[in-house]
Amino acid sequence: MFEILGGIIVFTIMVILSGIKVVKEYNRLIIFRGGKQVLERGPGIQLVLPIIDKAEVVDTRIVTLPSNLIQAITSDKMSVKVSALCMYQIVDAKRALTRVENVKKSAAELTEMALRTAVGNNDLLHLVTDRKRINFNLKNILDRQTKEFGIRVIKIELKDVRLSKDMRKALARSNKATNHDQEHANHSHSIELNPQQTFGELMKQLK
C-alpha cells in the first residue's frame, strides 16, 4: 500500500517538475492549450500544465542572414548577380510562430524577392553608385512584407554586384566606341574635354 502511494507521489512530483520551464532573457514561451494559442510568457521560471499544454520557445535575438547570390535584371536590361546581408529580429513571437512555418527560410525568400525588385527599379550605374538609397528602399520593401509575421528588419545592405565576363566585355567595347566617337568630335571642334570617369569607376566596383 505504502509502495503504491509512494509511487503515486513520486510520479506526481515528476509530472509537476516536467511543467517547469526556465525561459532565458532573449526567449519567449508560447503556450498552446487544446491546439489554441493562449499565452505568451517572458523570461524567468514559468509553469506549463503537463499533458494539457504544449509550449514552444521563440528566440528573439537579432539574426544575421546573408542571402544567396541571385541573378536579376536591371532597368537598363543588364544581367547581374547580386547578394545582400539582412539583419532582423522577431518582435511578435505569437505571429512568428503561427503565421509562417519557418521564419528564417521565409525571411531569406523575401530578401531575395526584395533584391530582384530593387535591381529591377535601378539601372546598373545607380545600382553600383547609389547603395545608400537602394539599401533604404530594400528595408522599406522588406519591412512591409515581414511585418505580417512579427519580424522587424533592422538593417539590410546590398553586398555583391557582379557582371558576367561577356557583359563586362560588351560594356568595355561600348565604352571604347563611345570614347572613340568623342575623340573625333573633340578634334573636329577643337574642344578639349575632361575624360569621363564614370565607366572606369563602375568597372572598378564590379566583380
WORA-V557965 format. One record per residue. N is the residue number from 1. OMEGA is omega in whole degrees, -180 to 180 (* if undefined). NEAR is the number of other C-alpha atoms within 10 Angstrom. Layout:
n=N omega=OMEGA near=NEAR
n=N omega=OMEGA near=NEAR
This chain:
n=1 omega=180 near=6
n=2 omega=179 near=7
n=3 omega=179 near=8
n=4 omega=180 near=9
n=5 omega=179 near=10
n=6 omega=179 near=11
n=7 omega=179 near=12
n=8 omega=-180 near=12
n=9 omega=180 near=12
n=10 omega=180 near=12
n=11 omega=180 near=12
n=12 omega=179 near=12
n=13 omega=-180 near=11
n=14 omega=179 near=11
n=15 omega=180 near=14
n=16 omega=-180 near=14
n=17 omega=-180 near=13
n=18 omega=179 near=14
n=19 omega=179 near=17
n=20 omega=-179 near=14
n=21 omega=175 near=16
n=22 omega=-177 near=14
n=23 omega=-179 near=17
n=24 omega=-175 near=14
n=25 omega=-175 near=12
n=26 omega=-180 near=12
n=27 omega=171 near=18
n=28 omega=-179 near=21
n=29 omega=178 near=23
n=30 omega=-176 near=19
n=31 omega=177 near=20
n=32 omega=178 near=17
n=33 omega=-177 near=15
n=34 omega=179 near=9
n=35 omega=-179 near=10
n=36 omega=178 near=10
n=37 omega=-175 near=16
n=38 omega=-174 near=12
n=39 omega=169 near=12
n=40 omega=-178 near=16
n=41 omega=-177 near=16
n=42 omega=-175 near=15
n=43 omega=178 near=14
n=44 omega=178 near=13
n=45 omega=-177 near=11
n=46 omega=180 near=13
n=47 omega=177 near=15
n=48 omega=-180 near=19
n=49 omega=-179 near=15
n=50 omega=178 near=14
n=51 omega=-177 near=10
n=52 omega=-176 near=10
n=53 omega=171 near=17
n=54 omega=-176 near=17
n=55 omega=176 near=18
n=56 omega=180 near=13
n=57 omega=178 near=17
n=58 omega=180 near=18
n=59 omega=-177 near=16
n=60 omega=177 near=18
n=61 omega=178 near=13
n=62 omega=-180 near=15
n=63 omega=174 near=15
n=64 omega=-173 near=15
n=65 omega=175 near=17
n=66 omega=-180 near=16
n=67 omega=172 near=19
n=68 omega=173 near=15
n=69 omega=-176 near=16
n=70 omega=179 near=17
n=71 omega=180 near=17
n=72 omega=-178 near=20
n=73 omega=179 near=20
n=74 omega=-179 near=20
n=75 omega=176 near=15
n=76 omega=171 near=12
n=77 omega=176 near=12
n=78 omega=178 near=17
n=79 omega=-178 near=17
n=80 omega=172 near=20
n=81 omega=-175 near=19
n=82 omega=174 near=23
n=83 omega=-179 near=21
n=84 omega=175 near=22
n=85 omega=-177 near=17
n=86 omega=174 near=22
n=87 omega=-178 near=16
n=88 omega=-179 near=21
n=89 omega=175 near=16
n=90 omega=-180 near=23
n=91 omega=176 near=18
n=92 omega=-173 near=18
n=93 omega=-179 near=22
n=94 omega=180 near=21
n=95 omega=-178 near=15
n=96 omega=-177 near=21
n=97 omega=-173 near=19
n=98 omega=-176 near=12
n=99 omega=-180 near=12
n=100 omega=-179 near=14
n=101 omega=-177 near=10
n=102 omega=-175 near=11
n=103 omega=-177 near=17
n=104 omega=179 near=14
n=105 omega=179 near=12
n=106 omega=179 near=13
n=107 omega=179 near=22
n=108 omega=-180 near=17
n=109 omega=179 near=14
n=110 omega=177 near=16
n=111 omega=179 near=27
n=112 omega=178 near=21
n=113 omega=179 near=16
n=114 omega=178 near=20
n=115 omega=-180 near=26
n=116 omega=179 near=20
n=117 omega=-179 near=17
n=118 omega=179 near=22
n=119 omega=-179 near=25
n=120 omega=-180 near=18
n=121 omega=-177 near=16
n=122 omega=173 near=18
n=123 omega=-174 near=16
n=124 omega=-177 near=23
n=125 omega=-180 near=15
n=126 omega=178 near=15
n=127 omega=-178 near=22
n=128 omega=-171 near=20
n=129 omega=-176 near=14
n=130 omega=-175 near=12
n=131 omega=-176 near=14
n=132 omega=180 near=12
n=133 omega=-179 near=12
n=134 omega=177 near=22
n=135 omega=178 near=19
n=136 omega=179 near=13
n=137 omega=178 near=17
n=138 omega=-179 near=26
n=139 omega=179 near=20
n=140 omega=179 near=14
n=141 omega=-178 near=19
n=142 omega=-180 near=23
n=143 omega=-179 near=16
n=144 omega=-176 near=12
n=145 omega=-175 near=17
n=146 omega=179 near=20
n=147 omega=-178 near=16
n=148 omega=178 near=14
n=149 omega=167 near=21
n=150 omega=-179 near=20
n=151 omega=173 near=23
n=152 omega=177 near=21
n=153 omega=-179 near=24
n=154 omega=-177 near=14
n=155 omega=171 near=15
n=156 omega=-178 near=23
n=157 omega=171 near=18
n=158 omega=-176 near=20
n=159 omega=-177 near=16
n=160 omega=168 near=17
n=161 omega=-174 near=20
n=162 omega=174 near=21
n=163 omega=175 near=19
n=164 omega=180 near=14
n=165 omega=-180 near=10
n=166 omega=180 near=9
n=167 omega=178 near=14
n=168 omega=179 near=15
n=169 omega=180 near=12
n=170 omega=178 near=12
n=171 omega=180 near=16
n=172 omega=179 near=15
n=173 omega=180 near=12
n=174 omega=179 near=12
n=175 omega=179 near=14
n=176 omega=180 near=12
n=177 omega=179 near=12
n=178 omega=179 near=11
n=179 omega=180 near=14
n=180 omega=179 near=12
n=181 omega=-180 near=11
n=182 omega=179 near=14
n=183 omega=178 near=15
n=184 omega=-180 near=11
n=185 omega=179 near=13
n=186 omega=-178 near=13
n=187 omega=-178 near=10
n=188 omega=-176 near=9
n=189 omega=180 near=8
n=190 omega=179 near=9
n=191 omega=178 near=10
n=192 omega=-180 near=10
n=193 omega=174 near=9
n=194 omega=180 near=6
n=195 omega=178 near=9
n=196 omega=-176 near=9
n=197 omega=-173 near=8
n=198 omega=-177 near=10
n=199 omega=-180 near=12
n=200 omega=179 near=11
n=201 omega=179 near=13
n=202 omega=-177 near=15
n=203 omega=178 near=16
n=204 omega=-176 near=8
n=205 omega=179 near=12
n=206 omega=180 near=15
n=207 omega=* near=12
